[in-house]
Amino acid sequence: MAVNFADAVNAYQKIARKDSLPGLETRGNSSSGDFADILRTATQDAVGALRAGEQQTLAAAAGTADLNDVVTAVGKAEMTLQTVVTLRDRVIQAYQEILRMPI
């Protein structure tokens, strides 16, 4: 069974134009934004944590930072990096699962 790409795109656009679909109503507060905004904010927070760890490390190398602050910032940066890598791996795994689905 061949699927026409243009028909699939038109079907997705038709669904996207509808205000709401049964079972897919927005819940909670609608001021949180869409998925792209949430992803952008999370990415900016992750980059901020990594930069804070780097700045604390540079301050420690210069001898102007408290060791506890350095360890805390580097620990947060390490945890953030592990979280980002795990999320990346899960997204790639989900994408590969989608590619294996029969049409």
Short mmCIF file of the C-alpha atoms (twelve columns), coordinates in Angstrom:
data_MODEL
# 
_entry.id   MODEL 
# 
loop_
_atom_site.group_PDB 
_atom_site.id 
_atom_site.type_symbol 
_atom_site.label_atom_id 
_atom_site.label_alt_id 
_atom_site.label_comp_id 
_atom_site.label_asym_id 
_atom_site.label_seq_id 
_atom_site.Cartn_x 
_atom_site.Cartn_y 
_atom_site.Cartn_z 
_atom_site.pdbx_PDB_model_num 
ATOM 1   C CA . MET A 1   0.000   0.000  0.000  1 
ATOM 2   C CA . ALA A 2   1.626   3.224  -1.163 1 
ATOM 3   C CA . VAL A 3   1.114   6.367  0.890  1 
ATOM 4   C CA . ASN A 4   1.106   9.683  -0.896 1 
ATOM 5   C CA . PHE A 5   3.288   12.151 1.001  1 
ATOM 6   C CA . ALA A 6   1.153   15.150 0.022  1 
ATOM 7   C CA . ASP A 7   -2.004  13.443 1.305  1 
ATOM 8   C CA . ALA A 8   -0.328  12.729 4.639  1 
ATOM 9   C CA . VAL A 9   0.809   16.341 4.998  1 
ATOM 10  C CA . ASN A 10  -2.662  17.612 4.128  1 
ATOM 11  C CA . ALA A 11  -4.220  15.317 6.721  1 
ATOM 12  C CA . TYR A 12  -1.847  16.548 9.433  1 
ATOM 13  C CA . GLN A 13  -2.519  20.174 8.493  1 
ATOM 14  C CA . LYS A 14  -6.268  19.545 8.591  1 
ATOM 15  C CA . ILE A 15  -5.982  18.122 12.097 1 
ATOM 16  C CA . ALA A 16  -3.707  20.969 13.207 1 
ATOM 17  C CA . ARG A 17  -6.272  23.576 12.102 1 
ATOM 18  C CA . LYS A 18  -8.981  22.140 14.317 1 
ATOM 19  C CA . ASP A 19  -9.373  23.920 17.637 1 
ATOM 20  C CA . SER A 20  -9.445  20.718 19.650 1 
ATOM 21  C CA . LEU A 21  -9.706  17.031 19.098 1 
ATOM 22  C CA . PRO A 22  -11.606 14.677 21.379 1 
ATOM 23  C CA . GLY A 23  -9.297  13.598 24.183 1 
ATOM 24  C CA . LEU A 24  -6.600  16.116 23.288 1 
ATOM 25  C CA . GLU A 25  -7.934  19.180 25.065 1 
ATOM 26  C CA . THR A 26  -5.355  21.308 26.840 1 
ATOM 27  C CA . ARG A 27  -5.251  20.777 30.546 1 
ATOM 28  C CA . GLY A 28  -3.964  22.928 33.338 1 
ATOM 29  C CA . ASN A 29  -2.773  26.435 32.700 1 
ATOM 30  C CA . SER A 30  -2.457  27.441 29.086 1 
ATOM 31  C CA . SER A 31  0.121   30.121 29.891 1 
ATOM 32  C CA . SER A 32  2.909   27.523 29.966 1 
ATOM 33  C CA . GLY A 33  3.390   27.794 26.204 1 
ATOM 34  C CA . ASP A 34  3.849   25.173 23.561 1 
ATOM 35  C CA . PHE A 35  6.372   22.356 23.428 1 
ATOM 36  C CA . ALA A 36  8.961   24.457 21.589 1 
ATOM 37  C CA . ASP A 37  8.888   27.098 24.347 1 
ATOM 38  C CA . ILE A 38  9.258   24.464 27.047 1 
ATOM 39  C CA . LEU A 39  12.139  22.843 25.176 1 
ATOM 40  C CA . ARG A 40  13.813  26.212 24.582 1 
ATOM 41  C CA . THR A 41  13.563  27.117 28.287 1 
ATOM 42  C CA . ALA A 42  14.920  23.744 29.384 1 
ATOM 43  C CA . THR A 43  17.822  24.063 26.951 1 
ATOM 44  C CA . GLN A 44  18.657  27.549 28.178 1 
ATOM 45  C CA . ASP A 45  18.567  26.333 31.792 1 
ATOM 46  C CA . ALA A 46  20.887  23.449 30.932 1 
ATOM 47  C CA . VAL A 47  23.344  25.757 29.174 1 
ATOM 48  C CA . GLY A 48  23.210  28.114 32.153 1 
ATOM 49  C CA . ALA A 49  24.062  25.309 34.573 1 
ATOM 50  C CA . LEU A 50  26.973  24.192 32.401 1 
ATOM 51  C CA . ARG A 51  28.301  27.737 32.134 1 
ATOM 52  C CA . ALA A 52  28.011  28.235 35.906 1 
ATOM 53  C CA . GLY A 53  30.070  25.091 36.453 1 
ATOM 54  C CA . GLU A 54  32.670  26.309 33.988 1 
ATOM 55  C CA . GLN A 55  32.849  29.745 35.617 1 
ATOM 56  C CA . GLN A 56  33.276  28.225 39.074 1 
ATOM 57  C CA . THR A 57  36.013  25.951 37.750 1 
ATOM 58  C CA . LEU A 58  37.853  28.919 36.243 1 
ATOM 59  C CA . ALA A 59  37.449  30.864 39.488 1 
ATOM 60  C CA . ALA A 60  38.885  27.895 41.413 1 
ATOM 61  C CA . ALA A 61  41.836  27.724 39.033 1 
ATOM 62  C CA . ALA A 62  42.445  31.416 39.682 1 
ATOM 63  C CA . GLY A 63  42.191  30.791 43.432 1 
ATOM 64  C CA . THR A 64  39.216  33.111 43.998 1 
ATOM 65  C CA . ALA A 65  36.404  30.605 44.565 1 
ATOM 66  C CA . ASP A 66  35.197  28.661 47.561 1 
ATOM 67  C CA . LEU A 67  35.767  24.946 47.108 1 
ATOM 68  C CA . ASN A 68  32.200  24.088 48.219 1 
ATOM 69  C CA . ASP A 69  30.745  26.390 45.560 1 
ATOM 70  C CA . VAL A 70  32.962  24.824 42.923 1 
ATOM 71  C CA . VAL A 71  31.994  21.273 43.842 1 
ATOM 72  C CA . THR A 72  28.295  22.179 43.922 1 
ATOM 73  C CA . ALA A 73  28.380  23.965 40.548 1 
ATOM 74  C CA . VAL A 74  30.377  21.187 38.877 1 
ATOM 75  C CA . GLY A 75  28.031  18.558 40.345 1 
ATOM 76  C CA . LYS A 76  24.994  20.403 38.978 1 
ATOM 77  C CA . ALA A 77  26.674  20.757 35.596 1 
ATOM 78  C CA . GLU A 78  27.514  17.050 35.533 1 
ATOM 79  C CA . MET A 79  23.955  16.058 36.447 1 
ATOM 80  C CA . THR A 80  22.568  18.423 33.805 1 
ATOM 81  C CA . LEU A 81  24.853  16.958 31.145 1 
ATOM 82  C CA . GLN A 82  23.859  13.402 32.078 1 
ATOM 83  C CA . THR A 83  20.177  14.375 31.894 1 
ATOM 84  C CA . VAL A 84  20.610  15.977 28.467 1 
ATOM 85  C CA . VAL A 85  22.481  12.948 27.134 1 
ATOM 86  C CA . THR A 86  19.802  10.602 28.487 1 
ATOM 87  C CA . LEU A 87  17.024  12.663 26.898 1 
ATOM 88  C CA . ARG A 88  18.901  12.740 23.608 1 
ATOM 89  C CA . ASP A 89  19.282  8.971  23.670 1 
ATOM 90  C CA . ARG A 90  15.586  8.497  24.414 1 
ATOM 91  C CA . VAL A 91  14.550  10.829 21.591 1 
ATOM 92  C CA . ILE A 92  16.785  8.970  19.151 1 
ATOM 93  C CA . GLN A 93  15.407  5.650  20.370 1 
ATOM 94  C CA . ALA A 94  11.820  6.887  19.926 1 
ATOM 95  C CA . TYR A 95  12.619  8.160  16.441 1 
ATOM 96  C CA . GLN A 96  14.108  4.809  15.485 1 
ATOM 97  C CA . GLU A 97  11.000  3.042  16.818 1 
ATOM 98  C CA . ILE A 98  8.820   5.309  14.671 1 
ATOM 99  C CA . LEU A 99  10.921  4.492  11.615 1 
ATOM 100 C CA . ARG A 100 10.410  0.771  12.225 1 
ATOM 101 C CA . MET A 101 6.620   1.083  12.405 1 
ATOM 102 C CA . PRO A 102 4.831   -0.405 9.440  1 
ATOM 103 C CA . ILE A 103 2.679   2.005  7.475  1 
# 
